[in-house]
Amino acid sequence: MTAEIEFRGQFRATALGALQPANWYMGFRCQACHETFAVLDDLTGAGEIEPMGTGTFDVVCPACSAPNRFQAGDMIVFQAATARAGQDVQSGT
Ligand SMILES: [Zn+2]
C-alpha cells in the first residue's frame, strides 16, 4: 500500500543532519555533486510513499553548499545506510 503525498507551492527546505540508520527518508539528489540528502522523514516509515504535485523545493546541498531547486517529482525515498562508508578498520601495517 503506497501512500501519496502532494506538495503544492514553493518550499524552502533544509537538509536533515544526522540520519538514523535503517530509517526511511524523503530527499533529493544534488544537481551539482549528486550526493543524496534527506529533507523529511518518510511518514510511512517503510519507503511506501510517493511524492507528487507541482511544488518546488529550494534546498542548499549539505555536501557542497550548491543551491538546488527541485520539483516534487524529483523527490526520492530512500533508506539510510546501516553502515558508514570510509570508516574501514585498519588491519595491521
Ligand atoms: Zn551537492
PDB file of the backbone (N, CA, C, O) and the ligand in Angstrom, with CONECT records:
HET     ZN  A 101       1
ATOM      1  N   MET A   1       0.851  -1.188   0.000  1.00  0.00           N
ATOM      2  CA  MET A   1       0.000   0.000   0.000  1.00  0.00           C
ATOM      3  C   MET A   1       0.884   1.235   0.000  1.00  0.00           C
ATOM      4  O   MET A   1       1.621   1.477   0.956  1.00  0.00           O
ATOM      5  N   THR A   2       0.814   2.003  -1.052  1.00  0.00           N
ATOM      6  CA  THR A   2       1.643   3.195  -1.170  1.00  0.00           C
ATOM      7  C   THR A   2       0.821   4.429  -0.846  1.00  0.00           C
ATOM      8  O   THR A   2      -0.258   4.635  -1.400  1.00  0.00           O
ATOM      9  N   ALA A   3       1.332   5.230   0.040  1.00  0.00           N
ATOM     10  CA  ALA A   3       0.678   6.492   0.370  1.00  0.00           C
ATOM     11  C   ALA A   3       1.179   7.566  -0.580  1.00  0.00           C
ATOM     12  O   ALA A   3       2.344   7.560  -0.976  1.00  0.00           O
ATOM     13  N   GLU A   4       0.310   8.473  -0.939  1.00  0.00           N
ATOM     14  CA  GLU A   4       0.710   9.583  -1.792  1.00  0.00           C
ATOM     15  C   GLU A   4       0.751  10.857  -0.962  1.00  0.00           C
ATOM     16  O   GLU A   4      -0.115  11.095  -0.120  1.00  0.00           O
ATOM     17  N   ILE A   5       1.752  11.658  -1.208  1.00  0.00           N
ATOM     18  CA  ILE A   5       1.840  12.951  -0.535  1.00  0.00           C
ATOM     19  C   ILE A   5       1.987  13.998  -1.610  1.00  0.00           C
ATOM     20  O   ILE A   5       2.847  13.898  -2.485  1.00  0.00           O
ATOM     21  N   GLU A   6       1.135  15.009  -1.536  1.00  0.00           N
ATOM     22  CA  GLU A   6       1.119  16.020  -2.592  1.00  0.00           C
ATOM     23  C   GLU A   6       1.673  17.338  -2.067  1.00  0.00           C
ATOM     24  O   GLU A   6       1.269  17.828  -1.012  1.00  0.00           O
ATOM     25  N   PHE A   7       2.600  17.894  -2.824  1.00  0.00           N
ATOM     26  CA  PHE A   7       3.188  19.182  -2.467  1.00  0.00           C
ATOM     27  C   PHE A   7       2.733  20.230  -3.465  1.00  0.00           C
ATOM     28  O   PHE A   7       2.765  20.008  -4.675  1.00  0.00           O
ATOM     29  N   ARG A   8       2.311  21.366  -2.950  1.00  0.00           N
ATOM     30  CA  ARG A   8       1.936  22.484  -3.822  1.00  0.00           C
ATOM     31  C   ARG A   8       2.614  23.732  -3.304  1.00  0.00           C
ATOM     32  O   ARG A   8       2.794  23.912  -2.100  1.00  0.00           O
ATOM     33  N   GLY A   9       2.987  24.591  -4.239  1.00  0.00           N
ATOM     34  CA  GLY A   9       3.610  25.838  -3.830  1.00  0.00           C
ATOM     35  C   GLY A   9       5.110  25.699  -3.706  1.00  0.00           C
ATOM     36  O   GLY A   9       5.709  24.725  -4.163  1.00  0.00           O
ATOM     37  N   GLN A  10       5.691  26.685  -3.085  1.00  0.00           N
ATOM     38  CA  GLN A  10       7.149  26.746  -3.022  1.00  0.00           C
ATOM     39  C   GLN A  10       7.610  26.522  -1.594  1.00  0.00           C
ATOM     40  O   GLN A  10       7.106  27.136  -0.654  1.00  0.00           O
ATOM     41  N   PHE A  11       8.569  25.638  -1.455  1.00  0.00           N
ATOM     42  CA  PHE A  11       9.091  25.307  -0.137  1.00  0.00           C
ATOM     43  C   PHE A  11      10.561  25.679  -0.067  1.00  0.00           C
ATOM     44  O   PHE A  11      11.303  25.562  -1.042  1.00  0.00           O
ATOM     45  N   ARG A  12      10.953  26.126   1.103  1.00  0.00           N
ATOM     46  CA  ARG A  12      12.366  26.356   1.365  1.00  0.00           C
ATOM     47  C   ARG A  12      12.750  25.312   2.400  1.00  0.00           C
ATOM     48  O   ARG A  12      12.456  25.461   3.586  1.00  0.00           O
ATOM     49  N   ALA A  13      13.401  24.270   1.948  1.00  0.00           N
ATOM     50  CA  ALA A  13      13.675  23.130   2.814  1.00  0.00           C
ATOM     51  C   ALA A  13      15.123  23.163   3.286  1.00  0.00           C
ATOM     52  O   ALA A  13      15.997  23.751   2.650  1.00  0.00           O
ATOM     53  N   THR A  14      15.341  22.522   4.405  1.00  0.00           N
ATOM     54  CA  THR A  14      16.692  22.391   4.943  1.00  0.00           C
ATOM     55  C   THR A  14      17.024  20.912   5.041  1.00  0.00           C
ATOM     56  O   THR A  14      16.224  20.120   5.539  1.00  0.00           O
ATOM     57  N   ALA A  15      18.181  20.551   4.574  1.00  0.00           N
ATOM     58  CA  ALA A  15      18.593  19.152   4.650  1.00  0.00           C
ATOM     59  C   ALA A  15      18.711  18.722   6.103  1.00  0.00           C
ATOM     60  O   ALA A  15      19.193  19.469   6.954  1.00  0.00           O
ATOM     61  N   LEU A  16      18.264  17.510   6.365  1.00  0.00           N
ATOM     62  CA  LEU A  16      18.399  16.958   7.709  1.00  0.00           C
ATOM     63  C   LEU A  16      19.859  16.645   7.976  1.00  0.00           C
ATOM     64  O   LEU A  16      20.607  16.292   7.064  1.00  0.00           O
ATOM     65  N   GLY A  17      20.257  16.775   9.221  1.00  0.00           N
ATOM     66  CA  GLY A  17      21.629  16.479   9.596  1.00  0.00           C
ATOM     67  C   GLY A  17      21.853  14.993   9.729  1.00  0.00           C
ATOM     68  O   GLY A  17      21.933  14.282   8.727  1.00  0.00           O
ATOM     69  N   ALA A  18      21.953  14.522  10.938  1.00  0.00           N
ATOM     70  CA  ALA A  18      22.235  13.106  11.176  1.00  0.00           C
ATOM     71  C   ALA A  18      21.010  12.263  10.848  1.00  0.00           C
ATOM     72  O   ALA A  18      19.906  12.552  11.310  1.00  0.00           O
ATOM     73  N   LEU A  19      21.207  11.233  10.059  1.00  0.00           N
ATOM     74  CA  LEU A  19      20.123  10.306   9.729  1.00  0.00           C
ATOM     75  C   LEU A  19      20.255   9.060  10.586  1.00  0.00           C
ATOM     76  O   LEU A  19      21.361   8.609  10.886  1.00  0.00           O
ATOM     77  N   GLN A  20      19.130   8.517  10.969  1.00  0.00           N
ATOM     78  CA  GLN A  20      19.128   7.270  11.732  1.00  0.00           C
ATOM     79  C   GLN A  20      19.287   6.117  10.759  1.00  0.00           C
ATOM     80  O   GLN A  20      18.465   5.967   9.855  1.00  0.00           O
ATOM     81  N   PRO A  21      20.325   5.294  10.916  1.00  0.00           N
ATOM     82  CA  PRO A  21      20.494   4.158  10.010  1.00  0.00           C
ATOM     83  C   PRO A  21      19.237   3.297   9.976  1.00  0.00           C
ATOM     84  O   PRO A  21      18.597   3.057  11.000  1.00  0.00           O
ATOM     85  N   ALA A  22      18.901   2.840   8.778  1.00  0.00           N
ATOM     86  CA  ALA A  22      17.760   1.960   8.521  1.00  0.00           C
ATOM     87  C   ALA A  22      16.427   2.697   8.512  1.00  0.00           C
ATOM     88  O   ALA A  22      15.409   2.104   8.156  1.00  0.00           O
ATOM     89  N   ASN A  23      16.403   3.970   8.892  1.00  0.00           N
ATOM     90  CA  ASN A  23      15.162   4.733   8.780  1.00  0.00           C
ATOM     91  C   ASN A  23      14.978   5.213   7.339  1.00  0.00           C
ATOM     92  O   ASN A  23      15.940   5.364   6.586  1.00  0.00           O
ATOM     93  N   TRP A  24      13.724   5.447   6.981  1.00  0.00           N
ATOM     94  CA  TRP A  24      13.422   5.909   5.630  1.00  0.00           C
ATOM     95  C   TRP A  24      13.255   7.416   5.620  1.00  0.00           C
ATOM     96  O   TRP A  24      12.720   8.012   6.555  1.00  0.00           O
ATOM     97  N   TYR A  25      13.722   8.009   4.549  1.00  0.00           N
ATOM     98  CA  TYR A  25      13.667   9.462   4.417  1.00  0.00           C
ATOM     99  C   TYR A  25      13.236   9.845   3.010  1.00  0.00           C
ATOM    100  O   TYR A  25      13.332   9.064   2.063  1.00  0.00           O
ATOM    101  N   MET A  26      12.755  11.086   2.915  1.00  0.00           N
ATOM    102  CA  MET A  26      12.445  11.674   1.621  1.00  0.00           C
ATOM    103  C   MET A  26      13.476  12.773   1.389  1.00  0.00           C
ATOM    104  O   MET A  26      13.758  13.575   2.279  1.00  0.00           O
ATOM    105  N   GLY A  27      14.023  12.797   0.200  1.00  0.00           N
ATOM    106  CA  GLY A  27      15.063  13.795  -0.051  1.00  0.00           C
ATOM    107  C   GLY A  27      15.310  13.965  -1.530  1.00  0.00           C
ATOM    108  O   GLY A  27      14.463  13.645  -2.365  1.00  0.00           O
ATOM    109  N   PHE A  28      16.483  14.473  -1.836  1.00  0.00           N
ATOM    110  CA  PHE A  28      16.839  14.773  -3.225  1.00  0.00           C
ATOM    111  C   PHE A  28      18.282  14.398  -3.492  1.00  0.00           C
ATOM    112  O   PHE A  28      19.069  14.161  -2.575  1.00  0.00           O
ATOM    113  N   ARG A  29      18.608  14.350  -4.774  1.00  0.00           N
ATOM    114  CA  ARG A  29      19.988  14.146  -5.182  1.00  0.00           C
ATOM    115  C   ARG A  29      20.512  15.483  -5.710  1.00  0.00           C
ATOM    116  O   ARG A  29      19.929  16.074  -6.619  1.00  0.00           O
ATOM    117  N   CYS A  30      21.603  15.945  -5.137  1.00  0.00           N
ATOM    118  CA  CYS A  30      22.146  17.252  -5.504  1.00  0.00           C
ATOM    119  C   CYS A  30      22.453  17.287  -6.999  1.00  0.00           C
ATOM    120  O   CYS A  30      23.032  16.352  -7.554  1.00  0.00           O
ATOM    121  N   GLN A  31      22.051  18.388  -7.638  1.00  0.00           N
ATOM    122  CA  GLN A  31      22.286  18.532  -9.081  1.00  0.00           C
ATOM    123  C   GLN A  31      23.749  18.827  -9.379  1.00  0.00           C
ATOM    124  O   GLN A  31      24.192  18.664 -10.516  1.00  0.00           O
ATOM    125  N   ALA A  32      24.499  19.255  -8.379  1.00  0.00           N
ATOM    126  CA  ALA A  32      25.911  19.598  -8.598  1.00  0.00           C
ATOM    127  C   ALA A  32      26.833  18.432  -8.277  1.00  0.00           C
ATOM    128  O   ALA A  32      27.681  18.073  -9.093  1.00  0.00           O
ATOM    129  N   CYS A  33      26.679  17.831  -7.085  1.00  0.00           N
ATOM    130  CA  CYS A  33      27.641  16.809  -6.665  1.00  0.00           C
ATOM    131  C   CYS A  33      27.020  15.420  -6.590  1.00  0.00           C
ATOM    132  O   CYS A  33      27.722  14.442  -6.334  1.00  0.00           O
ATOM    133  N   HIS A  34      25.708  15.322  -6.812  1.00  0.00           N
ATOM    134  CA  HIS A  34      24.999  14.044  -6.868  1.00  0.00           C
ATOM    135  C   HIS A  34      24.961  13.310  -5.535  1.00  0.00           C
ATOM    136  O   HIS A  34      24.678  12.113  -5.489  1.00  0.00           O
ATOM    137  N   GLU A  35      25.243  14.015  -4.465  1.00  0.00           N
ATOM    138  CA  GLU A  35      25.036  13.427  -3.144  1.00  0.00           C
ATOM    139  C   GLU A  35      23.537  13.381  -2.863  1.00  0.00           C
ATOM    140  O   GLU A  35      22.793  14.272  -3.273  1.00  0.00           O
ATOM    141  N   THR A  36      23.104  12.347  -2.167  1.00  0.00           N
ATOM    142  CA  THR A  36      21.713  12.238  -1.758  1.00  0.00           C
ATOM    143  C   THR A  36      21.578  12.762  -0.329  1.00  0.00           C
ATOM    144  O   THR A  36      22.358  12.407   0.555  1.00  0.00           O
ATOM    145  N   PHE A  37      20.588  13.600  -0.125  1.00  0.00           N
ATOM    146  CA  PHE A  37      20.356  14.097   1.226  1.00  0.00           C
ATOM    147  C   PHE A  37      18.860  14.088   1.523  1.00  0.00           C
ATOM    148  O   PHE A  37      18.027  14.101   0.616  1.00  0.00           O
ATOM    149  N   ALA A  38      18.544  14.066   2.800  1.00  0.00           N
ATOM    150  CA  ALA A  38      17.150  13.980   3.234  1.00  0.00           C
ATOM    151  C   ALA A  38      16.638  15.352   3.642  1.00  0.00           C
ATOM    152  O   ALA A  38      17.387  16.174   4.170  1.00  0.00           O
ATOM    153  N   VAL A  39      15.362  15.591   3.393  1.00  0.00           N
ATOM    154  CA  VAL A  39      14.733  16.810   3.876  1.00  0.00           C
ATOM    155  C   VAL A  39      13.542  16.519   4.788  1.00  0.00           C
ATOM    156  O   VAL A  39      13.119  17.386   5.552  1.00  0.00           O
ATOM    157  N   LEU A  40      13.004  15.309   4.711  1.00  0.00           N
ATOM    158  CA  LEU A  40      11.829  14.947   5.501  1.00  0.00           C
ATOM    159  C   LEU A  40      11.935  13.503   5.948  1.00  0.00           C
ATOM    160  O   LEU A  40      12.548  12.675   5.275  1.00  0.00           O
ATOM    161  N   ASP A  41      11.336  13.210   7.084  1.00  0.00           N
ATOM    162  CA  ASP A  41      11.147  11.812   7.443  1.00  0.00           C
ATOM    163  C   ASP A  41      10.098  11.211   6.529  1.00  0.00           C
ATOM    164  O   ASP A  41       9.132  11.881   6.161  1.00  0.00           O
ATOM    165  N   ASP A  42      10.278   9.961   6.163  1.00  0.00           N
ATOM    166  CA  ASP A  42       9.232   9.241   5.445  1.00  0.00           C
ATOM    167  C   ASP A  42       8.116   8.938   6.436  1.00  0.00           C
ATOM    168  O   ASP A  42       8.291   8.178   7.388  1.00  0.00           O
ATOM    169  N   LEU A  43       6.969   9.550   6.185  1.00  0.00           N
ATOM    170  CA  LEU A  43       5.884   9.447   7.163  1.00  0.00           C
ATOM    171  C   LEU A  43       5.290   8.043   7.236  1.00  0.00           C
ATOM    172  O   LEU A  43       4.586   7.729   8.196  1.00  0.00           O
ATOM    173  N   THR A  44       5.554   7.198   6.254  1.00  0.00           N
ATOM    174  CA  THR A  44       5.077   5.821   6.343  1.00  0.00           C
ATOM    175  C   THR A  44       6.074   4.956   7.107  1.00  0.00           C
ATOM    176  O   THR A  44       5.723   3.889   7.611  1.00  0.00           O
ATOM    177  N   GLY A  45       7.309   5.418   7.188  1.00  0.00           N
ATOM    178  CA  GLY A  45       8.339   4.658   7.888  1.00  0.00           C
ATOM    179  C   GLY A  45       8.785   3.409   7.166  1.00  0.00           C
ATOM    180  O   GLY A  45       9.544   2.613   7.718  1.00  0.00           O
ATOM    181  N   ALA A  46       8.323   3.222   5.932  1.00  0.00           N
ATOM    182  CA  ALA A  46       8.614   1.977   5.231  1.00  0.00           C
ATOM    183  C   ALA A  46       8.973   2.191   3.765  1.00  0.00           C
ATOM    184  O   ALA A  46       9.060   1.229   3.001  1.00  0.00           O
ATOM    185  N   GLY A  47       9.175   3.412   3.377  1.00  0.00           N
ATOM    186  CA  GLY A  47       9.521   3.679   1.988  1.00  0.00           C
ATOM    187  C   GLY A  47       8.356   3.532   1.032  1.00  0.00           C
ATOM    188  O   GLY A  47       8.542   3.464  -0.183  1.00  0.00           O
ATOM    189  N   GLU A  48       7.153   3.484   1.582  1.00  0.00           N
ATOM    190  CA  GLU A  48       5.980   3.267   0.729  1.00  0.00           C
ATOM    191  C   GLU A  48       5.200   4.555   0.574  1.00  0.00           C
ATOM    192  O   GLU A  48       3.999   4.621   0.836  1.00  0.00           O
ATOM    193  N   ILE A  49       5.916   5.570   0.142  1.00  0.00           N
ATOM    194  CA  ILE A  49       5.287   6.874  -0.025  1.00  0.00           C
ATOM    195  C   ILE A  49       5.706   7.429  -1.374  1.00  0.00           C
ATOM    196  O   ILE A  49       6.854   7.285  -1.795  1.00  0.00           O
ATOM    197  N   GLU A  50       4.759   8.064  -2.041  1.00  0.00           N
ATOM    198  CA  GLU A  50       5.027   8.579  -3.383  1.00  0.00           C
ATOM    199  C   GLU A  50       4.807  10.081  -3.400  1.00  0.00           C
ATOM    200  O   GLU A  50       3.673  10.549  -3.298  1.00  0.00           O
ATOM    201  N   PRO A  51       5.892  10.840  -3.530  1.00  0.00           N
ATOM    202  CA  PRO A  51       5.741  12.299  -3.592  1.00  0.00           C
ATOM    203  C   PRO A  51       5.163  12.704  -4.938  1.00  0.00           C
ATOM    204  O   PRO A  51       5.541  12.150  -5.970  1.00  0.00           O
ATOM    205  N   MET A  52       4.247  13.668  -4.935  1.00  0.00           N
ATOM    206  CA  MET A  52       3.685  14.156  -6.186  1.00  0.00           C
ATOM    207  C   MET A  52       3.247  15.603  -6.003  1.00  0.00           C
ATOM    208  O   MET A  52       3.403  16.191  -4.933  1.00  0.00           O
ATOM    209  N   GLY A  53       2.698  16.158  -7.070  1.00  0.00           N
ATOM    210  CA  GLY A  53       2.259  17.540  -7.005  1.00  0.00           C
ATOM    211  C   GLY A  53       3.169  18.456  -7.787  1.00  0.00           C
ATOM    212  O   GLY A  53       4.113  18.019  -8.444  1.00  0.00           O
ATOM    213  N   THR A  54       2.865  19.740  -7.703  1.00  0.00           N
ATOM    214  CA  THR A  54       3.561  20.732  -8.513  1.00  0.00           C
ATOM    215  C   THR A  54       4.495  21.595  -7.684  1.00  0.00           C
ATOM    216  O   THR A  54       5.018  22.599  -8.168  1.00  0.00           O
ATOM    217  N   GLY A  55       4.704  21.207  -6.445  1.00  0.00           N
ATOM    218  CA  GLY A  55       5.536  22.019  -5.562  1.00  0.00           C
ATOM    219  C   GLY A  55       6.984  22.056  -6.002  1.00  0.00           C
ATOM    220  O   GLY A  55       7.473  21.144  -6.669  1.00  0.00           O
ATOM    221  N   THR A  56       7.665  23.132  -5.617  1.00  0.00           N
ATOM    222  CA  THR A  56       9.098  23.236  -5.855  1.00  0.00           C
ATOM    223  C   THR A  56       9.804  23.422  -4.511  1.00  0.00           C
ATOM    224  O   THR A  56       9.250  23.975  -3.560  1.00  0.00           O
ATOM    225  N   PHE A  57      11.017  22.950  -4.472  1.00  0.00           N
ATOM    226  CA  PHE A  57      11.792  22.990  -3.234  1.00  0.00           C
ATOM    227  C   PHE A  57      13.125  23.675  -3.499  1.00  0.00           C
ATOM    228  O   PHE A  57      13.857  23.299  -4.414  1.00  0.00           O
ATOM    229  N   ASP A  58      13.427  24.669  -2.703  1.00  0.00           N
ATOM    230  CA  ASP A  58      14.760  25.274  -2.721  1.00  0.00           C
ATOM    231  C   ASP A  58      15.533  24.706  -1.544  1.00  0.00           C
ATOM    232  O   ASP A  58      15.158  24.903  -0.388  1.00  0.00           O
ATOM    233  N   VAL A  59      16.602  24.008  -1.843  1.00  0.00           N
ATOM    234  CA  VAL A  59      17.395  23.371  -0.799  1.00  0.00           C
ATOM    235  C   VAL A  59      18.880  23.599  -1.097  1.00  0.00           C
ATOM    236  O   VAL A  59      19.325  23.471  -2.238  1.00  0.00           O
ATOM    237  N   VAL A  60      19.616  23.930  -0.074  1.00  0.00           N
ATOM    238  CA  VAL A  60      21.066  24.033  -0.205  1.00  0.00           C
ATOM    239  C   VAL A  60      21.662  22.666   0.116  1.00  0.00           C
ATOM    240  O   VAL A  60      21.366  22.077   1.156  1.00  0.00           O
ATOM    241  N   CYS A  61      22.503  22.169  -0.788  1.00  0.00           N
ATOM    242  CA  CYS A  61      23.116  20.861  -0.585  1.00  0.00           C
ATOM    243  C   CYS A  61      24.009  20.888   0.659  1.00  0.00           C
ATOM    244  O   CYS A  61      24.852  21.775   0.796  1.00  0.00           O
ATOM    245  N   PRO A  62      23.827  19.920   1.565  1.00  0.00           N
ATOM    246  CA  PRO A  62      24.669  19.901   2.764  1.00  0.00           C
ATOM    247  C   PRO A  62      26.102  19.452   2.462  1.00  0.00           C
ATOM    248  O   PRO A  62      27.001  19.667   3.275  1.00  0.00           O
ATOM    249  N   ALA A  63      26.316  18.835   1.307  1.00  0.00           N
ATOM    250  CA  ALA A  63      27.656  18.331   0.988  1.00  0.00           C
ATOM    251  C   ALA A  63      28.516  19.391   0.295  1.00  0.00           C
ATOM    252  O   ALA A  63      29.685  19.565   0.639  1.00  0.00           O
ATOM    253  N   CYS A  64      27.939  20.095  -0.678  1.00  0.00           N
ATOM    254  CA  CYS A  64      28.753  21.036  -1.466  1.00  0.00           C
ATOM    255  C   CYS A  64      28.228  22.466  -1.413  1.00  0.00           C
ATOM    256  O   CYS A  64      28.800  23.357  -2.041  1.00  0.00           O
ATOM    257  N   SER A  65      27.148  22.695  -0.671  1.00  0.00           N
ATOM    258  CA  SER A  65      26.580  24.032  -0.480  1.00  0.00           C
ATOM    259  C   SER A  65      25.992  24.645  -1.749  1.00  0.00           C
ATOM    260  O   SER A  65      25.739  25.849  -1.793  1.00  0.00           O
ATOM    261  N   ALA A  66      25.771  23.828  -2.783  1.00  0.00           N
ATOM    262  CA  ALA A  66      25.158  24.342  -4.005  1.00  0.00           C
ATOM    263  C   ALA A  66      23.670  24.569  -3.759  1.00  0.00           C
ATOM    264  O   ALA A  66      23.003  23.722  -3.165  1.00  0.00           O
ATOM    265  N   PRO A  67      23.142  25.719  -4.218  1.00  0.00           N
ATOM    266  CA  PRO A  67      21.702  25.925  -4.134  1.00  0.00           C
ATOM    267  C   PRO A  67      21.002  25.120  -5.229  1.00  0.00           C
ATOM    268  O   PRO A  67      21.358  25.228  -6.403  1.00  0.00           O
ATOM    269  N   ASN A  68      20.023  24.328  -4.855  1.00  0.00           N
ATOM    270  CA  ASN A  68      19.288  23.495  -5.807  1.00  0.00           C
ATOM    271  C   ASN A  68      17.823  23.882  -5.790  1.00  0.00           C
ATOM    272  O   ASN A  68      17.291  24.275  -4.752  1.00  0.00           O
ATOM    273  N   ARG A  69      17.173  23.775  -6.930  1.00  0.00           N
ATOM    274  CA  ARG A  69      15.711  23.848  -6.978  1.00  0.00           C
ATOM    275  C   ARG A  69      15.204  22.546  -7.578  1.00  0.00           C
ATOM    276  O   ARG A  69      15.597  22.152  -8.676  1.00  0.00           O
ATOM    277  N   PHE A  70      14.330  21.892  -6.840  1.00  0.00           N
ATOM    278  CA  PHE A  70      13.788  20.609  -7.264  1.00  0.00           C
ATOM    279  C   PHE A  70      12.277  20.712  -7.455  1.00  0.00           C
ATOM    280  O   PHE A  70      11.622  21.582  -6.882  1.00  0.00           O
ATOM    281  N   GLN A  71      11.743  19.813  -8.268  1.00  0.00           N
ATOM    282  CA  GLN A  71      10.304  19.614  -8.366  1.00  0.00           C
ATOM    283  C   GLN A  71       9.919  18.501  -7.400  1.00  0.00           C
ATOM    284  O   GLN A  71      10.752  17.678  -7.019  1.00  0.00           O
ATOM    285  N   ALA A  72       8.647  18.487  -7.009  1.00  0.00           N
ATOM    286  CA  ALA A  72       8.193  17.423  -6.112  1.00  0.00           C
ATOM    287  C   ALA A  72       8.474  16.050  -6.715  1.00  0.00           C
ATOM    288  O   ALA A  72       8.775  15.097  -5.996  1.00  0.00           O
ATOM    289  N   GLY A  73       8.372  15.954  -8.055  1.00  0.00           N
ATOM    290  CA  GLY A  73       8.623  14.679  -8.712  1.00  0.00           C
ATOM    291  C   GLY A  73      10.076  14.231  -8.677  1.00  0.00           C
ATOM    292  O   GLY A  73      10.382  13.074  -8.964  1.00  0.00           O
ATOM    293  N   ASP A  74      10.978  15.155  -8.321  1.00  0.00           N
ATOM    294  CA  ASP A  74      12.393  14.793  -8.195  1.00  0.00           C
ATOM    295  C   ASP A  74      12.688  14.130  -6.859  1.00  0.00           C
ATOM    296  O   ASP A  74      13.764  13.568  -6.651  1.00  0.00           O
ATOM    297  N   MET A  75      11.718  14.204  -5.960  1.00  0.00           N
ATOM    298  CA  MET A  75      11.970  13.701  -4.611  1.00  0.00           C
ATOM    299  C   MET A  75      12.161  12.194  -4.631  1.00  0.00           C
ATOM    300  O   MET A  75      11.431  11.465  -5.305  1.00  0.00           O
ATOM    301  N   ILE A  76      13.142  11.749  -3.891  1.00  0.00           N
ATOM    302  CA  ILE A  76      13.388  10.319  -3.820  1.00  0.00           C
ATOM    303  C   ILE A  76      13.150   9.843  -2.387  1.00  0.00           C
ATOM    304  O   ILE A  76      13.320  10.590  -1.424  1.00  0.00           O
ATOM    305  N   VAL A  77      12.759   8.597  -2.283  1.00  0.00           N
ATOM    306  CA  VAL A  77      12.515   7.977  -0.984  1.00  0.00           C
ATOM    307  C   VAL A  77      13.601   6.932  -0.806  1.00  0.00           C
ATOM    308  O   VAL A  77      13.765   6.053  -1.653  1.00  0.00           O
ATOM    309  N   PHE A  78      14.335   7.020   0.276  1.00  0.00           N
ATOM    310  CA  PHE A  78      15.466   6.115   0.434  1.00  0.00           C
ATOM    311  C   PHE A  78      15.648   5.737   1.894  1.00  0.00           C
ATOM    312  O   PHE A  78      15.184   6.424   2.804  1.00  0.00           O
ATOM    313  N   GLN A  79      16.338   4.625   2.085  1.00  0.00           N
ATOM    314  CA  GLN A  79      16.624   4.137   3.430  1.00  0.00           C
ATOM    315  C   GLN A  79      18.064   4.517   3.764  1.00  0.00           C
ATOM    316  O   GLN A  79      18.975   4.278   2.970  1.00  0.00           O
ATOM    317  N   ALA A  80      18.264   5.103   4.926  1.00  0.00           N
ATOM    318  CA  ALA A  80      19.615   5.499   5.320  1.00  0.00           C
ATOM    319  C   ALA A  80      20.482   4.256   5.468  1.00  0.00           C
ATOM    320  O   ALA A  80      20.024   3.206   5.920  1.00  0.00           O
ATOM    321  N   ALA A  81      21.726   4.398   5.083  1.00  0.00           N
ATOM    322  CA  ALA A  81      22.652   3.268   5.134  1.00  0.00           C
ATOM    323  C   ALA A  81      22.839   2.804   6.574  1.00  0.00           C
ATOM    324  O   ALA A  81      22.795   3.598   7.513  1.00  0.00           O
ATOM    325  N   THR A  82      23.046   1.521   6.720  1.00  0.00           N
ATOM    326  CA  THR A  82      23.247   0.978   8.060  1.00  0.00           C
ATOM    327  C   THR A  82      24.713   1.038   8.450  1.00  0.00           C
ATOM    328  O   THR A  82      25.056   0.844   9.617  1.00  0.00           O
ATOM    329  N   ALA A  83      25.569   1.303   7.492  1.00  0.00           N
ATOM    330  CA  ALA A  83      26.993   1.429   7.796  1.00  0.00           C
ATOM    331  C   ALA A  83      27.517   2.675   7.101  1.00  0.00           C
ATOM    332  O   ALA A  83      26.992   3.086   6.066  1.00  0.00           O
ATOM    333  N   ARG A  84      28.517   3.252   7.653  1.00  0.00           N
ATOM    334  CA  ARG A  84      29.083   4.458   7.101  1.00  0.00           C
ATOM    335  C   ARG A  84      30.278   4.102   6.219  1.00  0.00           C
ATOM    336  O   ARG A  84      31.164   3.352   6.629  1.00  0.00           O
ATOM    337  N   ALA A  85      30.291   4.637   5.032  1.00  0.00           N
ATOM    338  CA  ALA A  85      31.432   4.375   4.143  1.00  0.00           C
ATOM    339  C   ALA A  85      32.646   5.146   4.625  1.00  0.00           C
ATOM    340  O   ALA A  85      32.516   6.149   5.327  1.00  0.00           O
ATOM    341  N   GLY A  86      33.799   4.687   4.256  1.00  0.00           N
ATOM    342  CA  GLY A  86      35.022   5.405   4.566  1.00  0.00           C
ATOM    343  C   GLY A  86      35.460   5.277   6.009  1.00  0.00           C
ATOM    344  O   GLY A  86      36.272   6.072   6.484  1.00  0.00           O
ATOM    345  N   GLN A  87      34.943   4.302   6.704  1.00  0.00           N
ATOM    346  CA  GLN A  87      35.313   4.091   8.097  1.00  0.00           C
ATOM    347  C   GLN A  87      35.923   2.705   8.280  1.00  0.00           C
ATOM    348  O   GLN A  87      35.719   2.056   9.306  1.00  0.00           O
ATOM    349  N   ASP A  88      36.660   2.266   7.289  1.00  0.00           N
ATOM    350  CA  ASP A  88      37.245   0.927   7.354  1.00  0.00           C
ATOM    351  C   ASP A  88      38.217   0.793   8.531  1.00  0.00           C
ATOM    352  O   ASP A  88      38.943   1.726   8.875  1.00  0.00           O
ATOM    353  N   VAL A  89      38.204  -0.382   9.124  1.00  0.00           N
ATOM    354  CA  VAL A  89      39.139  -0.672  10.214  1.00  0.00           C
ATOM    355  C   VAL A  89      40.498  -0.973   9.600  1.00  0.00           C
ATOM    356  O   VAL A  89      40.603  -1.762   8.661  1.00  0.00           O
ATOM    357  N   GLN A  90      41.516  -0.353  10.124  1.00  0.00           N
ATOM    358  CA  GLN A  90      42.872  -0.627   9.644  1.00  0.00           C
ATOM    359  C   GLN A  90      43.316  -2.005  10.154  1.00  0.00           C
ATOM    360  O   GLN A  90      43.232  -2.311  11.343  1.00  0.00           O
ATOM    361  N   SER A  91      43.790  -2.816   9.208  1.00  0.00           N
ATOM    362  CA  SER A  91      44.201  -4.173   9.621  1.00  0.00           C
ATOM    363  C   SER A  91      45.716  -4.313   9.469  1.00  0.00           C
ATOM    364  O   SER A  91      46.211  -4.544   8.366  1.00  0.00           O
ATOM    365  N   GLY A  92      46.430  -4.177  10.544  1.00  0.00           N
ATOM    366  CA  GLY A  92      47.873  -4.355  10.541  1.00  0.00           C
ATOM    367  C   GLY A  92      48.595  -3.264   9.755  1.00  0.00           C
ATOM    368  O   GLY A  92      47.973  -2.296   9.318  1.00  0.00           O
ATOM    369  N   THR A  93      49.869  -3.416   9.580  1.00  0.00           N
ATOM    370  CA  THR A  93      50.658  -2.444   8.844  1.00  0.00           C
ATOM    371  C   THR A  93      51.511  -3.130   7.816  1.00  0.00           C
ATOM    372  O   THR A  93      52.254  -2.469   7.090  1.00  0.00           O
TER     373      THR A  93
HETATM  374 ZN    ZN A 101      25.972  18.952  -3.653  1.00  0.00          ZN2+
END
